[in-house]
Structures are given as C-alpha cells and as structure tokens.
Amino acid sequence: MKTTSLKALIIMIAGLAIGQLAAGCGTTAQKLHPEKTALEEVEACDYAASKKMSAPAPSGRAMGMALSQDAYVQPSFNTEEYDHVAENEFKDAKQNPLSTFSIDVDTASYANVRRFITGSQMPPIDAVRIEEMINYFDYDYPQPNGSDPFSVITEISGCPWNAGSRLVHIGLQGRSLDYSNLKPSNLVFLIDSSGSMQDANKLPLLKQSLKLLLGELSARDRVAVVAYAGSAGLVLPSTPASRRDAIIAAMDQLQAGGSTAGGAGLSLAYKVAGENLIAGGNNRVILCTDGDFNVGVSSTGDLVRMMEKNRKSGIYLTICGFGMGNYKDGRMEQISRAGNGNYFYIDSIKEARKVFVTQMRANMFTIAKDVKIQIEFNPSRVKAYRLVGYETRVMANEDFNNDLKDAGELGAGHTVTALYEIVPAGSRQKVNTTDPLKYQQTVINPDASGCAEVMTVKLRYKHPRMETSRLITATVTDPGTALGRASENFRFSAAVAGFGMILRDSKYVKDLSLKDVRQLARGAMSKDKEGYRAEFIGMIETCALLKK
C-alpha cells in the first residue's frame, strides 16, 4: 500500500513538472502563433528542454538573476564566427590590366572592431574588412550636378605605408534626397526574439534602436513587425507609422526565448512586405539579429539562395547585427550581399542613432543599384596594383558589362570610397607574374607610352526600378602630389586603411606604425561634426596601449 502511494505521488509530481515545463515552453510561441497545434507545442517543448538540459552550468552572476520559465541559458564559451578574408595581392598591370569590383556601403566591420577595442581586446583578423572601416566615415565630396545620381572624384598621392608606391583614391557621392518630397516607406521589422537574444546588448538594445527609427518616419510610412523564436509569427500587421504607441507596444511584448528560425522569419517578412508593397516607394525588410540561426533553413548557403530569389521583388534588405559571444558576422555579411542589402553592427545606442537617425535616409533610401567599378590600368605608367579591401566584392572582369550580375546599392547622400595601391612603371619592386604565353603575346598600344593617363575608371549602375545599366567613364592622371599636400579626404581614408592593415597584420605594411596612423588622421580632422573621427583617434591610442 505504501509502495503504491509512493508511486502515485511520484507520478503526480512528475506530471506537475512536465506541465510547468510545457507552459514555459509555450510562452513565446503562443505570443507569436496562438494557432499552433498541440503537436507543435510539444515539439517546441522537447527542443527547449534538450537545450536547457545540455547547457553548461550558469555562472554565479547568472544564478542570481531572476530568469523566466522560457529563459535561454547562454553558453559560457565563445562561438562567434567570421569568414576568412584573403588579402588582395598585387596584380601585374601588363598581364592583368583590368580590376573589377562591386561597391560596398556596409559599415558593420568598423563598429564590431570598435566593440573589441573599447573592450580592451584586439579584434580577430577576419573581423576586419578594410572597405567597411573606410566607408564608416563620410567624406566631403561634391554633390552630382548632372543626370547621374552620384558624382565621381579621383585623387593620387603618396602611399603612407610604402614610400615606393602611390595611392589612388576613388570616391562616389550619392545625391541627397529632397526631404520635402520623400516617397513613402513600407518597412517590416524582422526581430530575432530567440533565447540567444536575452542579453542587454541584444533584444533590449534592438527595441531601443527601432524606436529611434520610428521617430524619423512620417504618417505616410507603414511598419509591420515579424518576430521569430522557434517559428516565425506576425506580431503586428502593416500599420501607419503615426500609430507609434501601437508599434512600440507590439515590440515591447517580445521576450527572448526559444530557438532561432531565421529562414522562416525571412520568408514571412518578405511575404508581408510584398503584400503591402508601395509602387515607387521604399520597400524594405529590416532584420535585427545576432545571426545564430539554428532551426529550419539555417545554413548560410540556403539562406543566400533564398535572398537571391527575393532580390528581384523590389524589396531591399537592411541587416543590423547585435551582441557578442555567439555573433555570426560572416553569415549576415553574405545574406546582406545576396539580398540587395546593407549591413550594420549596433554596439550601442549611439551607433543606433547614427544608423537610424543621422544617416537614416542614406541607409534606407536606395538611389542606384548594381553599382560596379572597373579600372583599366595603363601598363606604361603602372607596373602593378592591388585593391585595398573589397576582397568579398571582387568580380570577374566579364561581369562588368553583364546586367544580370548583382552588385552593390548606393543610398541617398551616401559616400563610397575605394583605394588602390599602385607600383609605378620602372620600379624595382618584384611582382608575381606568369610565364610568357606560348600562343599569344601582350602588345601595349604605342599611344599609351606617350599618354599621361594612369588609368581609366568606368562605373555601371542601374536606376532602382530599371534593369538596364548606364555607363560613366573618367580618366585619371598623377600630378605627383605629395602625401602632405593631399586632400583631407585622401589623408583620412588612407589613415583608416593603414589602421585596418595593421589590425590585419598585413604583409604590405612596410613603413607605417600606429603613431604614424594617428598623426595622419589628426591632420585631417577639420570636418568632424558627429565626433566619429575623434573616436577613431581614441581607438588608435587604445590599440597602441594593447600592443605594448
């Protein structure tokens, strides 16, 4: 009798425990999908239970926290991921006279590098993408005055890290919008509310950031909210931005819990954006996540292919990365590139203000798409060249004239900057070459020897609603300007590039130290309204201390 009573008591206690676990597992899912079946709830519960049981023991600090029933236990180990970036090599200008790449306006790498440095750590080498560091800053380029949506400027001066080289600076300036006549926006906030987003610098910062963006929208704009945790759900249908309280309430109800179905979230967000498409308007999905997708379509390759299918829909993509410890930088950079997108890393509310307030129109309104640059070097003036950064944006030369090939987008008022290090013809510097060809030979045009042109710059772009590209061409000569007499735009961009090369431990840094970078940047500080350049100086100084 006693044995039977004891068994009954154990069964009753186990039943209560399972009931509580099921209730906890259902908390987030029910908010997103009240229509979920009992079977789906049990499956979600099984997954959450396995995650909790396999998680490492929490720290003393975590033990003291009041955790909700569906709280995610953060792994104590670091699982951040960065794709390997192989630095561009020098190319022989005679054998390889063409260089082609897509523009890049992403800035995520700079903010992420800053996060490491301000935390007294040197960043991983592959976290450093030099073009994203250079393009974090605005430059004082002239506004376009013709029919093209951007102006093109070029400049050649001394190379600060190699006295035997010259540095070519190419800048694009996007036309600023008429703010009194902006097209309405159809925005879908796609919010990662999975368990990995519970930290203060993730979901809470994400909500604060999007509230800043709401303050910049007009009554003509519309906002929908989609979230994903285990499975994706529509939290708020497309709503006029004037109903700010309703939008904020929808975001505030989200709590971190469950696994991460990023692929399902992207599919639903694009579906919602498509159903509310504004013809001729600004249609955009804004994905906010740490990139740690682990349920459903979650491989980077599958996600990239999904975005490639979506990019002809007229819907653009903005990705905002948050957090640390399990951050998946490479995945988000690839998804952004495939989805007509731009990519930022939000490490603070100050950075959120830069992305969503100060540069909101540049980041949210596309004025030119599939922007490609192709350089033809004059081998009688240039022995060799290398593109500084843009490793993930290099294109085949044949792709320049192929309008079916995707490339980068340019936002209203955006600046884009690219640098080439060139070795002058006649230099004794050794450059890797191939064996002489057996069946053909390269013959330099006799007119090239008497020509002062160092190179020809060609750009192709499309209007956001067109599929046929336009061509812009400009020639560049070298007046022999010394580095000290170059423009501030040139000197500051060169300083940022040099800093990035030092962080990457580049084999091409010969004559440059952190002290040199600091001095070069300090001499180009006159236009620093927001204090970003001063902050850059502080990063250099912190790195100098860390390297001692």
Secondary structure, DSSP 4 states (H G I P E B T S, - for coil): -HHHHHHHHHHHHHHHHHHHHHHHHHHHHHHH-TT--HHHHHHHHHHHHHHHHHSPPPPHHHHTS---TT-----SS---B----PPPPPEETTT--EEEEE-----HHHHHHHHHHHTT-PPPGGG--HHHHHTTS---PPPP-SSSSEEEEEEEEE-TT-TTSEEEEEEEEEPPP-GGGPPPEEEEEEEE-SGGG-STTTHHHHHHHHHHHHTT--TT-EEEEEEESSSEEEEEEEEETT-HHHHHHHHHT----S---HHHHHHHHHHHHHHT--TTSEEEEEEEE-----SSS-SHHHHHHHHHHHGGGT-EEEEEEE-SSS-BHHHHHHHHHHTTEEEEEE-SHHHHHIIIIITHHHHH-EEEEEEEEEEEE-TTTEEEEEEES-GGGB--GGGGG-TTS--EEEETT-EEEEEEEEEETT-------PPPPSS------HHHHT--EEEEEEEEEE-TT-SS-EEEEEEEE-----GGGS-HHHHHHHHHHHHHHHHTT-TT--S--HHHHHHHHHTT-S--TTSHHHHHHHHHHHHHHHT-
